Amino acid sequence: MHGLSSVRAIAFDYYGTIANKIALAAEIDTMFPGQGKSFCKLWFAQIQRYCFQSGLMKRHIPWSELTRAAFRFTADELSMDIDDATRERWIEADIRLPVYPEAPVALARLAKYFQLHVLSMGSAEMIEKSQEHAGISSHFQSIISIERHKVYKPSKEAYEIGIHEIGVMPNEVIFVSGNSFDAIGAKNYGYPTIWVRRYDQSLDQLGLVPDLIVKDLAAMAEELCH
């Protein structure tokens, strides 16, 4: 990336970027063999879709309700009969999901050069517990949850909250996400952006391209830390 001299901070999306949402698939497979990955991918995608719909309708749905609604949709779509206790255990798994293998070392390296922050639609408490469980909380200076502002990504208001709470100009912070819509949304707002393209998925074709595309956080640290 060019023009990094003014960058002081990095704002990360969390789930799908640092924490591995798909890791729950192995646990789901113990009850529904072979369906774990499909369930995780559809559930995560449906959460995002409900965020988009909520924003367009200007009808805010709290994150906890939205997550449960997406869970019920996914279970119905895949014809999986999931009892209440199991549903709650899998929803609460967000605090114990593993981070991607390279994340701890890469974050430690990046923290020597930049202020690190989280800018997420998830609750701050949930992310804080996840960071503690993964042993990475010391690398971050703040967790910014936009959910409490009753807006969701990829609205411009969501990314503007990050700028205000970190206390920087848009060109002073890089936004990083493993989700194409999120990287594009941040680029649309005005952030320099990095897309962590872990699964060789296609970029959303909306005329905006991230400033840097990497395969994982280790590759990103290699690019930024010199």
N, C-alpha and C positions, 0 to 999 in steps of 0.2 A: 504494500500500500504506500502511496505517496502522500506527502503533506502531513506526516505524523508529528511534526514538531510542536503543534499546538494541543495535541491530545494528552489529557491528564487522567482520564478515567475510562473504564470499560463497564458498560451495563449489560448484564447477561439476562436473557430469558433463562428459566430454570429447568422446567420439565421438558424433556426432549432435547435439551442442550447440555445440561450438566447431569441431571438425574435421569436415569434410564426407565421411562415408563413401560417399555416393552419387557422389562425384566420380570414383571408380574406374570408373564405368560407361563413360566415354569410351574408356578403355584396353581394357576388355573388348570393346567394340563393334568394335575393330579386328580382333579374331580371331573374334568371334561377333556379326556385325552385328545390331543391334536387340535384343540380349539383355542388354546391360550393366546397365540399370536394374533389370530384373527380378531378375537375379542378385544385385546388391548389396542390394536390399531383402529378398530371401528369406534371404540369408546373414546379414545383420545380425539379422533377426527370429529366425533359427534359433539364433544365438549366445545371444540373450536367452532363448529357450525352454530351451536346455540349461542355462543358469544357474539357471533356475527349477527344472528337474528335478533338477539336482545338489543344490540346497538342500533340496528336499522329500525326496529319497532319503537325505540326509545322507551322500552319497558324493561327496567333493570330486574334481573333475577339474581339473587345472591349466589355466590360461587358454590356454596354447599348444596343448595337446591339444584342448581344447574348441573352439577356433577352427578347427583343422584338421578336426575331426569335423563341424562345421557346414558347412565348405567342401565336404567330400565329399558330405554329404547334399544340398546345393544343386545340385552338379554332377549328381548322380544324378537328382534331381527334375526338372531341366531338360534332361536327356539331353545334357549337354555333356561331351565327351571332352577333358579338360584334362591336359596332361602335367605331370610333377613340377616341372620348372623354372618353368613358368608359374604353377603353384599357389603355389610359394614366393615368387615375385616379387609376386603379388597379395596374399598374406598379409602380406608385409613392407611393402606399400604404406602401412600404417598410419603409418609414420614419415615419409612424404612427401606424404600427402594434404593438399590445401589446406585452410586454415580458411575459414569462411564470409566473404564479402567485407567485411562490416561489423565483423568481430571485432577486428582490431588497434586500430582507433580507439576502439571501444566499450570494450574492455578497458583501454586506456590511461586513458580517462576514469574508469572505475569504480575503477581502482587509486589514484586521487587521494583517494577517499573511504573505501575499504574495503580490508581485507586480502583478497587473492584466493588461493584454493586450488583444487586439483583433487581430487575424490573420485570415483574411477573403479574399475571392475573390471579395466581393462587394466593392464599392467605399468608401473611407474614409469619404467623405462628407455625403453620405447617412447614414452610420452607426452613424456618429456623431449626425446627426439630430434625428435619432431613439433613441439614448441614452438620448439626451436632452428631447425628448418627454416623455420618460419613467422615467426620473428622476434618471438615474443611471450613468451619465457621470463622476461624481466625483470619482467613484470607480476605474476608469481605468487610467493608465499612458500613454497609447498610443493606436492608432488604426493603424494597419499595413495592408495596402491593397496591396496584391501581384499583383493585376490586372495591376497596372501601370508598373510593371516589365515585363509584357507581358508573364507571365506564369500562369498556373492554377494548383490547386491541382488535383490529388495526386502526381504530379511530385516531385522528391526530391528537385529540385531547389526551389519550393514554400515554403517548410518547412525550408530550409536553410536560406531563407530571414528572417524568424522570428528570428532565432538564431542570425543573424548578427545585426538586428535592435534592438533587446532587449539587446544584448550585453552579452549573457550568453553562457555557454556550453550546449549541448543537455541534459545532466543529471541534469541541474540546472533549467529546466523549464518543467512543465507538460503541455501537450496539451489536450484540452477538446473539444469534438464535439458530437453533437447529431446525426451525420451522420456516418454510419458504414464505408463507403469508406474513409472518412476523418480520422477517428480514426486509421484505418488500414494503411493509407498512412503515417500518422505521426509516427506510430510504425515502419514502414518500414524504415523511415529516421533515427530513433534512439531516439525519444522522449519517456519518460514515458507518457502513454496515459490513458485517461479516456473516456469511451463511455457513454453518457447519453442516455439510452435506454428507451425513453418515451412511445413508442407504441408497445412494445413487439415484435419488428421486429427481423428477423434472422440476425445473424452476417455473413458478407461475408466470405465464406469458402476458404480462401487463405493461410492458414497456419500461420496466425498472429492473436494474441489475445490481446486486450487491457489489461493494467495492472489492471484496475478497471472498473467494469460496475455498474452503478447506475441508479435509476429510475428517478431522477431529481437533480437539483442543491442543494436542501436542503440536500439530502442524501449525496451528494459529500462533502458539507461543514462539515457535521457531521463526515465524515471519515477523513478529513484533518486537521480540526481545534481542536487541543487538547492543 
